[in-house]
Amino acid sequence: MKIGVMSDTHDRIDAVDRAIEFFNRQGVKHVLHAGDLVSPFVAPRFAKLNAKLYYVWGNNEGDRSFITVKFGEIGVKPLGEFATLELAGRKIALLHGTSERVVEALARSGLFDVVVRGHTHRAGISRDKALVINPGEVCGYLTGRQTVALLDLSSLEAEIVEL
């Protein structure tokens, strides 16, 4: 089963729409968002997503209360600053990742098959005891690249995809 991974959308509506269209074309059933949506007006865009969205806070959300309201209107509940998920028998840690030491500790802990993080805006995939995925930035503001990731939960293989 493939799932979508995204982070750091930073109000970039056109890129958010492209990411949603991409995930819909791929037929993913779950999308993990590692934070930094930023403004409440972006949340309703995810109504077009044909997958269940799992969302954690980043460090740049301006109005978490109103973002929660707007996500609630489309049936999405923000999961706080850190979430543990189990999808297809795989244990996943989902966080924004502002502390490299915390991300490294989670990757080495042996508690998770996958650690999904964002924050750095740098797309990358690495392996420790867990597969660590940073999908990069949907917005493209810092790197000039608009990226997401696809994760195959059965093989634990992931790829970075340019939008």
N, C-alpha and C positions, 0 to 999 in steps of 0.2 A: 504494500500500500504506500503510495506517494502522498506526502503532505507538503504544503507550502510554508515557507519561512520568510518573514519580512521584518524590517525595522527602520527606524529613523525616516518616517514619511514627511515630517516637518512641513505640513500644510501644502505640499506640492500636489494639488488636485489632479493635474493631468497624469502625473506619474502614478498616483494611487489608482486612478482609473485603469491605467495600463497594467498595473500589477494584478488588479482584480480580474480584468479580462484574461490575462495570462493564466492565472490559477483556474479560472472557469474553463478555459480551453484544455487545460491539463487534466481536468476532471478530479482535482484533489477534493477530499472530503473534510479536511482540516487545514486551517491556516494559523500559524503561530506568529504573533506580532510582538516583538521584543521592545516595544515602547518608543516614545517620542512621536506620537501622533501630533501633538502640540495644541491645536485649537478644536473646540467642540464642533465647528462647522464641517470638519472632515469626517466625523463619525458616521453620518447618514450615508456617505458614499458606499460604505460596506454593506448596505442593504442589497446591493447588486451581487454580492459574493455568494456563490452557490456552495458554500462550505461553512462549517462551524468555525467561528473566529475565537481564538484564545488571545487575550490581550493583557499585558502587564504595563505598569507605569514606567515611563522614562524619567529623565531629569528635567525635561523642558515643557511638560504639560502646564498650560497657563491656568486652567480652571477645571480641576479634577471633578468637582461636583457637577458642573454642567456637562462635561464629557460623559460622566456616568449617566446622566439623564438622557443625553442624545444616543448613547449606545443602548440604553434600556429601551428606547423606542423601537429598536430593531432586534431586540432579544439578546443583546450581548452584555455580559457583566464583566467589567474589568476585574482582574484577579489579584490586584494589589501589586506590590513591588517584586514579588517572587511567587512563582507557581510551580507545583509539581503535578505532572500529568502522567497518565498511563494510556498510551494509544497502541493498539495492536500488540499488546504485551511488552511494550518498551517503556521504560521509565525515563521521563524527560524533565529536565529543569529548565524553566523559562524565566529569564530576568533581563533587565536592561544591561547590566554589566559595568556600572561605573567604577567598581573596585576590581582591578585585575587579580588581586590576591583572593578575593571571593570566587571569581570565575575559575582560577587555577585550583583552588581547594575543592570546588564542586567537581571539576574534571578528574581530579585524582582520587576522590572519595570512594569510588567503587559503588556509589549509591544510584548512579544514573547511567543509562546507556547513551544518552544524548544531553548536551548542554547547549541551549540556544541563547545567544546573547546579541546585543547590538552595541550602541554607544560610540564606538570608535569610528564608525562610518567606513571602515575598511573590511571588505569582503574577504572571508577566509574560512578554511576548513582545516582542522587539525585533529590529531588523535592523541589522547592520553589513555586513562582507563575508560574515558567516555569520548565519544565523538563530539567535538566542539564546533558549532556552526555560528559564524557571524555572517548574515546575509548581505552585509554592507548597507548602503543607504538607498532607499527608494527615491529620495528627493534629488540626489546627485549634486547637492550644493557644495560639498567639500572636495569630493574626488573627481567630479565630472562624470561619474558612472552611476547609472540608475540600475540597481541590482536587487534580486531576490534569490532565494535558494529553493531547490527541490530536494527533499529527503525521502529516500526509499526506506521505510521502516523494516521491511523484511531483510534487506541486505545490509542495512546501515551504511549505505553509500549516499553521498550528497554531492550536489553540483551547484555552482553559482551561475546564475542566468542574467544576462544583460536584458533590460527591458527595451 
